Amino acid sequence: MKISAALVKELRERTGAGMMECKKSLTENNGDIEAAIEAMRKSGQAKAAKKAGRIAAEGAIVIQQDDSNVAMVEINSETDFVSKGDDFKGFCNAVAATILAEKPTDLATLLATNLTGSEKSVEKSRQDLIAKIGENINVRRFVIVNKSDNNVGTYLHGIKIGVLTSLQNGKPDLARDIAMHIAASRPLCVSSDQVPADIVAKEKDIFTAQAVDSGKPAEIVEKMVGGRLNKFLREVSLLGQPFVKDTDKTIEKLLAEAGAKVTSFERFEVGEGIEKKTDNFVDEVMQQVQK
């Protein structure tokens, strides 16, 4: 029986168990999620019943690096209080070290890998931590960036936002400044031509409807839509954004002056996309970089 990713995700959210354990249990129980939960509880892989369904949307971003690579990982907890505890911090640092040492290709491989400094897997260590602290803990995502010929800039805003920026040429301070800018300004991509087509189409439809409602002639409407769309593309692409430390200068101009080029970036924000209370971390970053 084929087990859908959505079903695995639902079981993982309800039990706090790893993806591999969830898929295995669903397969063994013919896709019956309630039977899978019961089986996992019996085997000790699931959390206690009272913990099922709890959302882990707090946590931390951790960045570690060695001579060759930089790793960034997001690990979630249920509460901010737990994310500041030594047990949670130790687990996060060990997971980041494991990523650097073993270079796993995906989350499932990482979870199956022995945690650095332990004979247990990352997944078993995660389950043990859940049992110890009484909260759901999830290793959500990670990325590894090879330094090679690029200058990798890193920036952490507390433990809530992390950015890695790969920069060709340019100095380390510039790479870090651009990473800080990305933390504050949330670009979708490096350049406007990289904005996903579905997002462009959606915005164009909105701008068209707004322009048509203005009652302007068709040729004016077309110009209005084009102008608004170009403005939108500048706002959501890194190169078109005003630099947070000098808003008279775009990132594109800043890079040109330094003879540098951003090849890629990764931005993680704790709990991004997960239902949780709203905290305006972006405003905090903006206040810091403009000091």
Secondary structure, DSSP 4 states (H G I P E B T S, - for coil): -PPPHHHHHHHHHHH---HHHHHHHHHHTTT-HHHHHHHHHHHT-SPPGGGTT----EEEEEEEE-SSEEEEEEEEES-HHHHTSHHHHHHHHHHHHHHHHH--SSHHHHHHSBPTTSSSBHHHHHHHHHHHHSS--EEEEEEEEE-TTSEEEEEEETTTEEEEEEEESS-HHHHHHHHHHHHHH--SBSSGGGS-HHHHHHHHHHHHHHHHHTT--HHHHHHHHHHHHHHHHHHHBGGGSEETTEEEEEHHHHHHHHT-EEEEEEEEETTTTS------HHHHHHHHHT-
